[in-house]
Amino acid sequence: MMRKKINSTIQFKGGIAVLPTQQLRHVKNLLGYKEFFDYERNGLPENPFHGNLLWKTQGADKLYKRIPIMLAGYVQEVIPPTSE
């Protein structure tokens, strides 16, 4: 489940966080957040639930700090990296 770079090292050394898409939609639709935060779901053969969080950092100094804090509260599971 861990994605690896071309040189076989783990791509995301912090692991994977599992968040419900309902909560991602909620955060995205909050007043003032739409312009700075989005997400995409792109399934992979080894992980059909794969997705990415998308950030616009320019002009979002305060929101840039608030959004990750809010998302952290919605994490259902953290999957630590493995060497597999």
Distance bins in CASP14 RR format, pairs under 12 A and 6 or more apart:
PFRMAT RR
TARGET T0000
AUTHOR 0000-0000-0000
RMODE 2
METHOD distances of the structure
MODEL  1
1 10 0 0 0 0 0 1 0 0 0 0 0
1 11 0 0 0 0 0 1 0 0 0 0 0
1 12 0 0 0 0 0 1 0 0 0 0 0
1 15 0 0 0 0 1 0 0 0 0 0 0
1 16 1 0 0 1 0 0 0 0 0 0 0
1 18 0 0 0 0 0 1 0 0 0 0 0
1 44 0 0 0 0 1 0 0 0 0 0 0
1 45 0 0 0 0 0 1 0 0 0 0 0
1 46 1 0 0 1 0 0 0 0 0 0 0
1 47 1 0 1 0 0 0 0 0 0 0 0
1 48 0 0 0 0 0 1 0 0 0 0 0
1 49 0 0 0 0 0 1 0 0 0 0 0
1 50 0 0 0 0 1 0 0 0 0 0 0
1 79 1 0 0 1 0 0 0 0 0 0 0
1 80 0 0 0 0 0 1 0 0 0 0 0
1 81 0 0 0 0 1 0 0 0 0 0 0
1 82 1 0 0 1 0 0 0 0 0 0 0
1 84 0 0 0 0 1 0 0 0 0 0 0
2 8 0 0 0 0 0 1 0 0 0 0 0
2 9 0 0 0 0 0 1 0 0 0 0 0
2 10 1 0 1 0 0 0 0 0 0 0 0
2 11 1 0 0 1 0 0 0 0 0 0 0
2 12 1 0 0 1 0 0 0 0 0 0 0
2 13 0 0 0 0 1 0 0 0 0 0 0
2 14 0 0 0 0 1 0 0 0 0 0 0
2 15 1 0 0 1 0 0 0 0 0 0 0
2 16 1 0 0 1 0 0 0 0 0 0 0
2 44 0 0 0 0 0 1 0 0 0 0 0
2 46 0 0 0 0 1 0 0 0 0 0 0
2 47 0 0 0 0 1 0 0 0 0 0 0
2 50 0 0 0 0 0 1 0 0 0 0 0
2 79 0 0 0 0 1 0 0 0 0 0 0
2 80 0 0 0 0 1 0 0 0 0 0 0
2 81 1 0 1 0 0 0 0 0 0 0 0
2 82 1 0 1 0 0 0 0 0 0 0 0
2 83 0 0 0 0 1 0 0 0 0 0 0
2 84 1 0 0 1 0 0 0 0 0 0 0
3 9 0 0 0 0 0 1 0 0 0 0 0
3 10 1 0 0 1 0 0 0 0 0 0 0
3 11 1 0 1 0 0 0 0 0 0 0 0
3 12 1 0 0 1 0 0 0 0 0 0 0
3 13 0 0 0 0 0 1 0 0 0 0 0
3 14 0 0 0 0 0 1 0 0 0 0 0
3 15 0 0 0 0 1 0 0 0 0 0 0
3 16 0 0 0 0 1 0 0 0 0 0 0
3 43 0 0 0 0 0 1 0 0 0 0 0
3 44 0 0 0 0 1 0 0 0 0 0 0
3 45 0 0 0 0 0 1 0 0 0 0 0
3 46 0 0 0 0 1 0 0 0 0 0 0
3 47 0 0 0 0 1 0 0 0 0 0 0
3 50 0 0 0 0 1 0 0 0 0 0 0
3 51 0 0 0 0 0 1 0 0 0 0 0
3 52 0 0 0 0 0 1 0 0 0 0 0
3 79 0 0 0 0 0 1 0 0 0 0 0
3 81 0 0 0 0 1 0 0 0 0 0 0
3 82 0 0 0 0 0 1 0 0 0 0 0
3 84 0 0 0 0 0 1 0 0 0 0 0
4 10 1 0 0 1 0 0 0 0 0 0 0
4 11 1 0 0 1 0 0 0 0 0 0 0
4 12 0 0 0 0 1 0 0 0 0 0 0
4 13 0 0 0 0 0 1 0 0 0 0 0
4 46 0 0 0 0 0 1 0 0 0 0 0
4 81 0 0 0 0 0 1 0 0 0 0 0
4 82 0 0 0 0 0 1 0 0 0 0 0
4 83 0 0 0 0 0 1 0 0 0 0 0
4 84 0 0 0 0 1 0 0 0 0 0 0
5 11 1 0 1 0 0 0 0 0 0 0 0
5 12 0 0 0 0 0 1 0 0 0 0 0
5 13 0 0 0 0 0 1 0 0 0 0 0
8 83 0 0 0 0 0 1 0 0 0 0 0
8 84 0 0 0 0 0 1 0 0 0 0 0
9 81 0 0 0 0 0 1 0 0 0 0 0
9 83 0 0 0 0 0 1 0 0 0 0 0
10 16 0 0 0 0 0 1 0 0 0 0 0
10 79 0 0 0 0 0 1 0 0 0 0 0
10 80 0 0 0 0 0 1 0 0 0 0 0
10 81 1 0 1 0 0 0 0 0 0 0 0
10 82 0 0 0 0 1 0 0 0 0 0 0
10 83 1 0 0 1 0 0 0 0 0 0 0
10 84 0 0 0 0 1 0 0 0 0 0 0
11 50 0 0 0 0 0 1 0 0 0 0 0
11 81 0 0 0 0 1 0 0 0 0 0 0
12 47 0 0 0 0 0 1 0 0 0 0 0
12 50 0 0 0 0 0 1 0 0 0 0 0
12 51 0 0 0 0 0 1 0 0 0 0 0
12 52 0 0 0 0 0 1 0 0 0 0 0
12 53 0 0 0 0 0 1 0 0 0 0 0
12 78 0 0 0 0 0 1 0 0 0 0 0
12 79 0 0 0 0 1 0 0 0 0 0 0
12 80 0 0 0 0 0 1 0 0 0 0 0
12 81 1 0 0 1 0 0 0 0 0 0 0
12 82 0 0 0 0 0 1 0 0 0 0 0
13 80 0 0 0 0 1 0 0 0 0 0 0
13 81 1 0 1 0 0 0 0 0 0 0 0
13 82 0 0 0 0 0 1 0 0 0 0 0
13 83 0 0 0 0 0 1 0 0 0 0 0
14 78 0 0 0 0 1 0 0 0 0 0 0
14 79 0 0 0 0 1 0 0 0 0 0 0
14 80 1 0 0 1 0 0 0 0 0 0 0
14 81 1 0 1 0 0 0 0 0 0 0 0
14 82 0 0 0 0 0 1 0 0 0 0 0
15 75 0 0 0 0 0 1 0 0 0 0 0
15 77 0 0 0 0 0 1 0 0 0 0 0
15 78 1 0 0 1 0 0 0 0 0 0 0
15 79 1 0 1 0 0 0 0 0 0 0 0
15 80 1 0 1 0 0 0 0 0 0 0 0
15 81 1 0 1 0 0 0 0 0 0 0 0
15 82 0 0 0 0 1 0 0 0 0 0 0
16 44 0 0 0 0 0 1 0 0 0 0 0
16 46 0 0 0 0 0 1 0 0 0 0 0
16 47 0 0 0 0 1 0 0 0 0 0 0
16 49 0 0 0 0 1 0 0 0 0 0 0
16 50 0 0 0 0 1 0 0 0 0 0 0
16 51 0 0 0 0 1 0 0 0 0 0 0
16 52 0 0 0 0 0 1 0 0 0 0 0
16 53 0 0 0 0 0 1 0 0 0 0 0
16 75 0 0 0 0 0 1 0 0 0 0 0
16 76 0 0 0 0 0 1 0 0 0 0 0
16 77 0 0 0 0 1 0 0 0 0 0 0
16 78 1 0 0 1 0 0 0 0 0 0 0
16 79 1 0 1 0 0 0 0 0 0 0 0
16 80 0 0 0 0 1 0 0 0 0 0 0
16 81 0 0 0 0 1 0 0 0 0 0 0
16 82 0 0 0 0 0 1 0 0 0 0 0
17 23 0 0 0 0 0 1 0 0 0 0 0
17 24 0 0 0 0 0 1 0 0 0 0 0
17 49 0 0 0 0 0 1 0 0 0 0 0
17 51 0 0 0 0 0 1 0 0 0 0 0
17 52 0 0 0 0 0 1 0 0 0 0 0
17 53 0 0 0 0 1 0 0 0 0 0 0
17 68 0 0 0 0 0 1 0 0 0 0 0
17 71 0 0 0 0 1 0 0 0 0 0 0
17 72 0 0 0 0 1 0 0 0 0 0 0
17 73 0 0 0 0 0 1 0 0 0 0 0
17 74 0 0 0 0 1 0 0 0 0 0 0
17 75 1 0 1 0 0 0 0 0 0 0 0
17 76 0 0 0 0 1 0 0 0 0 0 0
17 77 1 0 0 1 0 0 0 0 0 0 0
17 78 1 0 1 0 0 0 0 0 0 0 0
17 79 1 0 0 1 0 0 0 0 0 0 0
17 80 0 0 0 0 0 1 0 0 0 0 0
17 81 0 0 0 0 0 1 0 0 0 0 0
18 24 0 0 0 0 0 1 0 0 0 0 0
18 47 0 0 0 0 0 1 0 0 0 0 0
18 49 1 0 0 1 0 0 0 0 0 0 0
18 50 0 0 0 0 0 1 0 0 0 0 0
18 51 0 0 0 0 0 1 0 0 0 0 0
18 71 0 0 0 0 0 1 0 0 0 0 0
18 74 0 0 0 0 1 0 0 0 0 0 0
18 75 1 0 0 1 0 0 0 0 0 0 0
18 76 1 0 1 0 0 0 0 0 0 0 0
18 77 1 0 1 0 0 0 0 0 0 0 0
18 78 1 0 0 1 0 0 0 0 0 0 0
18 79 1 0 0 1 0 0 0 0 0 0 0
19 25 0 0 0 0 0 1 0 0 0 0 0
19 26 0 0 0 0 0 1 0 0 0 0 0
19 27 0 0 0 0 1 0 0 0 0 0 0
19 28 0 0 0 0 0 1 0 0 0 0 0
19 39 0 0 0 0 1 0 0 0 0 0 0
19 41 0 0 0 0 0 1 0 0 0 0 0
19 49 0 0 0 0 0 1 0 0 0 0 0
19 51 0 0 0 0 1 0 0 0 0 0 0
19 52 0 0 0 0 0 1 0 0 0 0 0
19 53 0 0 0 0 1 0 0 0 0 0 0
19 68 0 0 0 0 0 1 0 0 0 0 0
19 70 0 0 0 0 0 1 0 0 0 0 0
19 71 1 0 0 1 0 0 0 0 0 0 0
19 72 0 0 0 0 1 0 0 0 0 0 0
19 73 0 0 0 0 1 0 0 0 0 0 0
19 74 1 0 1 0 0 0 0 0 0 0 0
19 75 1 0 1 0 0 0 0 0 0 0 0
19 76 1 0 0 1 0 0 0 0 0 0 0
19 77 0 0 0 0 1 0 0 0 0 0 0
19 78 0 0 0 0 0 1 0 0 0 0 0
19 79 0 0 0 0 0 1 0 0 0 0 0
20 26 0 0 0 0 1 0 0 0 0 0 0
20 27 0 0 0 0 0 1 0 0 0 0 0
20 39 0 0 0 0 0 1 0 0 0 0 0
20 41 0 0 0 0 0 1 0 0 0 0 0
20 49 0 0 0 0 0 1 0 0 0 0 0
20 71 0 0 0 0 0 1 0 0 0 0 0
20 73 0 0 0 0 0 1 0 0 0 0 0
20 74 1 0 0 1 0 0 0 0 0 0 0
20 75 0 0 0 0 1 0 0 0 0 0 0
20 76 1 0 0 1 0 0 0 0 0 0 0
20 77 0 0 0 0 0 1 0 0 0 0 0
21 27 0 0 0 0 0 1 0 0 0 0 0
21 28 0 0 0 0 1 0 0 0 0 0 0
21 39 1 0 0 1 0 0 0 0 0 0 0
21 40 0 0 0 0 0 1 0 0 0 0 0
21 41 1 0 0 1 0 0 0 0 0 0 0
21 49 0 0 0 0 1 0 0 0 0 0 0
21 51 0 0 0 0 1 0 0 0 0 0 0
21 53 0 0 0 0 0 1 0 0 0 0 0
21 74 0 0 0 0 0 1 0 0 0 0 0
21 76 0 0 0 0 0 1 0 0 0 0 0
22 28 0 0 0 0 0 1 0 0 0 0 0
22 29 0 0 0 0 0 1 0 0 0 0 0
22 39 0 0 0 0 0 1 0 0 0 0 0
22 74 0 0 0 0 1 0 0 0 0 0 0
22 76 0 0 0 0 0 1 0 0 0 0 0
23 29 0 0 0 0 0 1 0 0 0 0 0
23 30 0 0 0 0 0 1 0 0 0 0 0
23 39 0 0 0 0 0 1 0 0 0 0 0
23 53 0 0 0 0 0 1 0 0 0 0 0
23 67 0 0 0 0 0 1 0 0 0 0 0
23 70 0 0 0 0 1 0 0 0 0 0 0
23 71 1 0 0 1 0 0 0 0 0 0 0
23 72 0 0 0 0 0 1 0 0 0 0 0
23 73 0 0 0 0 1 0 0 0 0 0 0
23 74 1 1 0 0 0 0 0 0 0 0 0
23 75 0 0 0 0 1 0 0 0 0 0 0
23 76 0 0 0 0 1 0 0 0 0 0 0
24 30 0 0 0 0 0 1 0 0 0 0 0
24 33 0 0 0 0 0 1 0 0 0 0 0
24 37 0 0 0 0 1 0 0 0 0 0 0
24 38 0 0 0 0 1 0 0 0 0 0 0
24 39 1 0 1 0 0 0 0 0 0 0 0
24 40 0 0 0 0 1 0 0 0 0 0 0
24 41 0 0 0 0 1 0 0 0 0 0 0
24 51 0 0 0 0 1 0 0 0 0 0 0
24 52 0 0 0 0 0 1 0 0 0 0 0
24 53 1 0 0 1 0 0 0 0 0 0 0
24 54 0 0 0 0 0 1 0 0 0 0 0
24 67 0 0 0 0 0 1 0 0 0 0 0
24 70 0 0 0 0 0 1 0 0 0 0 0
24 71 1 0 0 1 0 0 0 0 0 0 0
24 74 1 0 0 1 0 0 0 0 0 0 0
24 75 0 0 0 0 0 1 0 0 0 0 0
24 76 0 0 0 0 0 1 0 0 0 0 0
25 33 0 0 0 0 0 1 0 0 0 0 0
25 34 0 0 0 0 0 1 0 0 0 0 0
25 37 0 0 0 0 0 1 0 0 0 0 0
25 38 0 0 0 0 0 1 0 0 0 0 0
25 39 0 0 0 0 1 0 0 0 0 0 0
25 41 0 0 0 0 0 1 0 0 0 0 0
25 74 0 0 0 0 0 1 0 0 0 0 0
26 33 0 0 0 0 1 0 0 0 0 0 0
26 34 0 0 0 0 0 1 0 0 0 0 0
26 37 0 0 0 0 0 1 0 0 0 0 0
26 39 0 0 0 0 0 1 0 0 0 0 0
26 67 0 0 0 0 0 1 0 0 0 0 0
26 70 0 0 0 0 1 0 0 0 0 0 0
26 71 0 0 0 0 0 1 0 0 0 0 0
26 73 0 0 0 0 0 1 0 0 0 0 0
26 74 0 0 0 0 1 0 0 0 0 0 0
27 33 1 0 0 1 0 0 0 0 0 0 0
27 34 0 0 0 0 1 0 0 0 0 0 0
27 36 0 0 0 0 0 1 0 0 0 0 0
27 37 1 0 0 1 0 0 0 0 0 0 0
27 38 0 0 0 0 1 0 0 0 0 0 0
27 39 0 0 0 0 1 0 0 0 0 0 0
27 53 0 0 0 0 1 0 0 0 0 0 0
27 54 0 0 0 0 0 1 0 0 0 0 0
27 55 0 0 0 0 0 1 0 0 0 0 0
27 63 0 0 0 0 0 1 0 0 0 0 0
27 66 0 0 0 0 1 0 0 0 0 0 0
27 67 1 0 0 1 0 0 0 0 0 0 0
27 68 0 0 0 0 0 1 0 0 0 0 0
27 69 0 0 0 0 0 1 0 0 0 0 0
27 70 1 0 1 0 0 0 0 0 0 0 0
27 71 1 0 0 1 0 0 0 0 0 0 0
27 72 0 0 0 0 0 1 0 0 0 0 0
27 73 0 0 0 0 0 1 0 0 0 0 0
27 74 1 0 0 1 0 0 0 0 0 0 0
28 34 1 0 0 1 0 0 0 0 0 0 0
28 35 0 0 0 0 0 1 0 0 0 0 0
28 36 0 0 0 0 1 0 0 0 0 0 0
28 37 1 0 1 0 0 0 0 0 0 0 0
28 38 1 0 0 1 0 0 0 0 0 0 0
28 39 1 0 0 1 0 0 0 0 0 0 0
28 40 0 0 0 0 0 1 0 0 0 0 0
28 53 0 0 0 0 0 1 0 0 0 0 0
28 54 0 0 0 0 1 0 0 0 0 0 0
28 55 0 0 0 0 0 1 0 0 0 0 0
28 63 0 0 0 0 0 1 0 0 0 0 0
28 67 0 0 0 0 1 0 0 0 0 0 0
28 70 0 0 0 0 0 1 0 0 0 0 0
28 71 0 0 0 0 0 1 0 0 0 0 0
29 35 0 0 0 0 0 1 0 0 0 0 0
29 37 0 0 0 0 1 0 0 0 0 0 0
29 38 0 0 0 0 0 1 0 0 0 0 0
29 39 0 0 0 0 0 1 0 0 0 0 0
30 36 0 0 0 0 0 1 0 0 0 0 0
30 37 0 0 0 0 1 0 0 0 0 0 0
30 63 0 0 0 0 1 0 0 0 0 0 0
30 66 0 0 0 0 1 0 0 0 0 0 0
30 67 0 0 0 0 1 0 0 0 0 0 0
30 70 0 0 0 0 1 0 0 0 0 0 0
30 71 0 0 0 0 0 1 0 0 0 0 0
31 63 0 0 0 0 0 1 0 0 0 0 0
32 56 0 0 0 0 0 1 0 0 0 0 0
32 59 0 0 0 0 0 1 0 0 0 0 0
32 60 0 0 0 0 1 0 0 0 0 0 0
32 62 0 0 0 0 0 1 0 0 0 0 0
32 63 1 0 0 1 0 0 0 0 0 0 0
32 66 0 0 0 0 0 1 0 0 0 0 0
32 67 0 0 0 0 0 1 0 0 0 0 0
33 39 0 0 0 0 0 1 0 0 0 0 0
33 54 0 0 0 0 0 1 0 0 0 0 0
33 55 0 0 0 0 0 1 0 0 0 0 0
33 56 0 0 0 0 0 1 0 0 0 0 0
33 60 0 0 0 0 1 0 0 0 0 0 0
33 62 0 0 0 0 0 1 0 0 0 0 0
33 63 1 0 0 1 0 0 0 0 0 0 0
33 64 0 0 0 0 0 1 0 0 0 0 0
33 66 0 0 0 0 1 0 0 0 0 0 0
33 67 1 0 0 1 0 0 0 0 0 0 0
33 68 0 0 0 0 0 1 0 0 0 0 0
33 70 0 0 0 0 1 0 0 0 0 0 0
33 71 0 0 0 0 0 1 0 0 0 0 0
34 54 0 0 0 0 0 1 0 0 0 0 0
34 56 0 0 0 0 0 1 0 0 0 0 0
34 60 0 0 0 0 0 1 0 0 0 0 0
34 63 0 0 0 0 0 1 0 0 0 0 0
34 67 0 0 0 0 0 1 0 0 0 0 0
35 54 0 0 0 0 0 1 0 0 0 0 0
35 55 0 0 0 0 0 1 0 0 0 0 0
35 56 1 0 0 1 0 0 0 0 0 0 0
35 57 0 0 0 0 0 1 0 0 0 0 0
35 58 0 0 0 0 0 1 0 0 0 0 0
35 59 0 0 0 0 1 0 0 0 0 0 0
35 60 1 0 0 1 0 0 0 0 0 0 0
35 63 0 0 0 0 1 0 0 0 0 0 0
35 67 0 0 0 0 0 1 0 0 0 0 0
36 53 0 0 0 0 0 1 0 0 0 0 0
36 54 0 0 0 0 1 0 0 0 0 0 0
36 55 1 0 0 1 0 0 0 0 0 0 0
36 56 1 0 1 0 0 0 0 0 0 0 0
36 57 1 0 0 1 0 0 0 0 0 0 0
36 58 0 0 0 0 1 0 0 0 0 0 0
36 59 1 0 0 1 0 0 0 0 0 0 0
36 60 1 0 1 0 0 0 0 0 0 0 0
36 61 0 0 0 0 0 1 0 0 0 0 0
36 62 0 0 0 0 0 1 0 0 0 0 0
36 63 1 0 1 0 0 0 0 0 0 0 0
36 64 1 0 0 1 0 0 0 0 0 0 0
36 65 0 0 0 0 0 1 0 0 0 0 0
36 66 0 0 0 0 1 0 0 0 0 0 0
36 67 1 0 0 1 0 0 0 0 0 0 0
36 68 0 0 0 0 0 1 0 0 0 0 0
37 52 0 0 0 0 0 1 0 0 0 0 0
37 53 1 0 0 1 0 0 0 0 0 0 0
37 54 1 0 0 1 0 0 0 0 0 0 0
37 55 1 0 0 1 0 0 0 0 0 0 0
37 56 1 0 0 1 0 0 0 0 0 0 0
37 57 0 0 0 0 0 1 0 0 0 0 0
37 60 0 0 0 0 1 0 0 0 0 0 0
37 63 1 0 0 1 0 0 0 0 0 0 0
37 64 0 0 0 0 1 0 0 0 0 0 0
37 66 0 0 0 0 1 0 0 0 0 0 0
37 67 1 0 1 0 0 0 0 0 0 0 0
37 68 0 0 0 0 1 0 0 0 0 0 0
37 70 0 0 0 0 1 0 0 0 0 0 0
37 71 0 0 0 0 1 0 0 0 0 0 0
38 51 0 0 0 0 0 1 0 0 0 0 0
38 52 0 0 0 0 1 0 0 0 0 0 0
38 53 1 0 0 1 0 0 0 0 0 0 0
38 54 1 0 1 0 0 0 0 0 0 0 0
38 55 0 0 0 0 1 0 0 0 0 0 0
38 56 0 0 0 0 1 0 0 0 0 0 0
38 67 0 0 0 0 0 1 0 0 0 0 0
39 50 0 0 0 0 0 1 0 0 0 0 0
39 51 1 0 0 1 0 0 0 0 0 0 0
39 52 1 0 0 1 0 0 0 0 0 0 0
39 53 1 0 1 0 0 0 0 0 0 0 0
39 54 1 0 0 1 0 0 0 0 0 0 0
39 55 0 0 0 0 1 0 0 0 0 0 0
39 67 0 0 0 0 0 1 0 0 0 0 0
39 71 0 0 0 0 1 0 0 0 0 0 0
39 74 0 0 0 0 0 1 0 0 0 0 0
40 50 0 0 0 0 1 0 0 0 0 0 0
40 51 1 0 1 0 0 0 0 0 0 0 0
40 52 1 0 1 0 0 0 0 0 0 0 0
40 53 0 0 0 0 1 0 0 0 0 0 0
40 54 1 0 0 1 0 0 0 0 0 0 0
41 47 0 0 0 0 0 1 0 0 0 0 0
41 48 0 0 0 0 1 0 0 0 0 0 0
41 49 1 0 0 1 0 0 0 0 0 0 0
41 50 1 0 0 1 0 0 0 0 0 0 0
41 51 1 0 1 0 0 0 0 0 0 0 0
41 52 0 0 0 0 1 0 0 0 0 0 0
41 53 0 0 0 0 0 1 0 0 0 0 0
41 54 0 0 0 0 0 1 0 0 0 0 0
42 48 0 0 0 0 1 0 0 0 0 0 0
42 49 0 0 0 0 1 0 0 0 0 0 0
42 50 1 0 1 0 0 0 0 0 0 0 0
42 51 1 0 1 0 0 0 0 0 0 0 0
42 52 1 0 0 1 0 0 0 0 0 0 0
42 54 0 0 0 0 0 1 0 0 0 0 0
43 49 1 0 0 1 0 0 0 0 0 0 0
43 50 1 0 1 0 0 0 0 0 0 0 0
43 51 1 0 0 1 0 0 0 0 0 0 0
43 52 0 0 0 0 0 1 0 0 0 0 0
44 50 1 0 1 0 0 0 0 0 0 0 0
44 51 0 0 0 0 1 0 0 0 0 0 0
44 52 0 0 0 0 0 1 0 0 0 0 0
46 84 0 0 0 0 0 1 0 0 0 0 0
47 79 0 0 0 0 0 1 0 0 0 0 0
49 76 0 0 0 0 0 1 0 0 0 0 0
49 77 0 0 0 0 0 1 0 0 0 0 0
49 79 0 0 0 0 0 1 0 0 0 0 0
53 67 0 0 0 0 1 0 0 0 0 0 0
53 68 0 0 0 0 1 0 0 0 0 0 0
53 70 0 0 0 0 0 1 0 0 0 0 0
53 71 1 0 0 1 0 0 0 0 0 0 0
53 72 0 0 0 0 0 1 0 0 0 0 0
53 74 0 0 0 0 0 1 0 0 0 0 0
53 75 0 0 0 0 0 1 0 0 0 0 0
54 67 0 0 0 0 0 1 0 0 0 0 0
55 63 0 0 0 0 1 0 0 0 0 0 0
55 64 1 0 0 1 0 0 0 0 0 0 0
55 65 0 0 0 0 0 1 0 0 0 0 0
55 66 0 0 0 0 0 1 0 0 0 0 0
55 67 1 0 0 1 0 0 0 0 0 0 0
55 68 0 0 0 0 1 0 0 0 0 0 0
55 71 0 0 0 0 0 1 0 0 0 0 0
56 63 0 0 0 0 1 0 0 0 0 0 0
56 64 0 0 0 0 1 0 0 0 0 0 0
56 67 0 0 0 0 0 1 0 0 0 0 0
57 63 0 0 0 0 1 0 0 0 0 0 0
57 64 1 0 1 0 0 0 0 0 0 0 0
57 65 0 0 0 0 0 1 0 0 0 0 0
57 67 0 0 0 0 0 1 0 0 0 0 0
57 68 0 0 0 0 0 1 0 0 0 0 0
58 64 0 0 0 0 1 0 0 0 0 0 0
60 66 0 0 0 0 1 0 0 0 0 0 0
60 67 0 0 0 0 1 0 0 0 0 0 0
60 68 0 0 0 0 0 1 0 0 0 0 0
61 67 0 0 0 0 0 1 0 0 0 0 0
62 69 0 0 0 0 0 1 0 0 0 0 0
63 69 0 0 0 0 0 1 0 0 0 0 0
63 70 0 0 0 0 1 0 0 0 0 0 0
63 71 0 0 0 0 0 1 0 0 0 0 0
64 70 0 0 0 0 0 1 0 0 0 0 0
64 71 0 0 0 0 0 1 0 0 0 0 0
65 71 0 0 0 0 0 1 0 0 0 0 0
65 72 0 0 0 0 0 1 0 0 0 0 0
66 72 0 0 0 0 0 1 0 0 0 0 0
66 73 0 0 0 0 0 1 0 0 0 0 0
67 73 0 0 0 0 0 1 0 0 0 0 0
67 74 0 0 0 0 0 1 0 0 0 0 0
68 74 0 0 0 0 0 1 0 0 0 0 0
68 75 0 0 0 0 0 1 0 0 0 0 0
69 75 0 0 0 0 0 1 0 0 0 0 0
72 78 0 0 0 0 1 0 0 0 0 0 0
END
